[in-house]
Amino acid sequence: MQKVPFITLEQAQKIIADVPTPFHIYDEKGIRENARRLYKAFGWNKGFKEYFAVKATPNPYLMQILKEEGCGMDCSSYTELVLSEACGITGHDVMFSSNVTPVQDMQKAAAMGAYINLDDYTHVEFLERVAGIPETVCCRYNPGGMFSLGNDIMDNPGEAKYGMTEVQMVSAFKKLMAKGAKQFGIHAFLASNTTYNEYYPTLAGILFELAVRLHETTGAKIAFVNLSGGVGVDYAPYQPKSDIEAIGEGVRKKFEEILVPAGMGDVAIFTELGRYMLAPYGHLVATVLHEKHIQKDYIGLDACAANLMRPAMYGAYHHITVLGKEDEPCDRIYDVTGGLCENNDKFAVDRPLPKMEIGDVVAIHDTGAHGFSMGYNYNGKLRSAEVLLKEDGSHQLIRRAETPADYFATFDCTPYWDKLKNG
Ligand SMILES: *Cc1c(COP(=O)(O)O)cnc(C)c1O
């Protein structure tokens, strides 16, 4: 499938006159339509709720849009909890799925009335000690071994640090009930960024059967099953798109097969999607600063891996469109790079693209999740701005770019530093 950016060169130029590149831009229309499709695909389940994984794109304007579409927030840290609270999202609209949890974080989640998803058996006593046991508690499951779909190995839960074994789940439930918990949730995350439509249905099957066993052995009331994140997107043109209708229908079949006959047809389905909710609705927009021709042909952008880490970190593919050259033949082969003093700072290696020139504007696709949020300050590079392309076609700055003063803000104001600042 051809990948088409959601902005044209003309639109980009208008925005650049206001906000210089590089910046991440998000497509409000695409975000809302996608969220509505998700809710429709799971509309058969009365309690269905998506808890957006805040870590993917922690911007309050985007969180607000998702809130308006019915989403809660999945937080993993104190700061993300505070961010959700600032957006007016609290109570059971917040899922707290953390690991190696600090006391302060656990207390904040409890004080906000969030659903707490315990990563380990020992966290039952930890939670009781630092915050008390709430009425509803979720426990994260790790089945161990290899997780495969058909002949394909998806991931290796046996090597994953998350969750507890089934034996520990049973003990945790019993202990929690003895300490006053009345209802339970079950959570697992077994494969990341998968476009196999069978992933959620398979995971649902595993968790529904576990829910029935846990109910039978402990008598616990299971209120929800949390399928977590992991539904992937088509980063590359040759990849399939996730079919959310087929995924919702696949989960419904497992629900009818396993939970309904067990008299558990009132269980709510929760998701904690990050990537699927926002990745396709973000672009990193950058300008070509330099080109050089040595052993290979290089195009250097004003963005770098500090603005989008996935290619450098995972060798991830991100499609690149040269705006205004959408219809030109891709008859050149370039490495598209940033300016870090790191040779892995390449957005693309050996990528067929149209002939490029200094001043060209590129859209790097699918940066709406795990893009800006994974940014860092290596080489004194600063985090970029974030811009919202609104439904009416206008744009709004939803986070300004960092300045050197932001970079210096965490130095102590020692006399030495004052001297430096004052020249
Ligand atoms: C990262 C994460 C998610 C979101 O994952 P995506 O791949 O963005 O869907 C959801 N839940 C938990 C616990 C996570 O760690």
The ligand as an ORCA input file, in Angstrom:
! r2SCAN-3c Opt
* xyz 0 1
  C       4.013      0.075     26.253
  C       2.807     -0.472     26.901
  C       1.558     -0.384     26.276
  C       1.366      0.194     24.906
  O       2.036     -0.536     23.943
  P       1.813     -0.227     22.394
  O       2.796     -1.121     21.706
  O       2.097      1.218     22.193
  O       0.406     -0.576     22.070
  C       0.473     -0.843     26.978
  N       0.585     -1.391     28.204
  C       1.762     -1.505     28.840
  C       1.817     -2.092     30.204
  C       2.915     -1.060     28.202
  O       4.095     -1.187     28.808
*
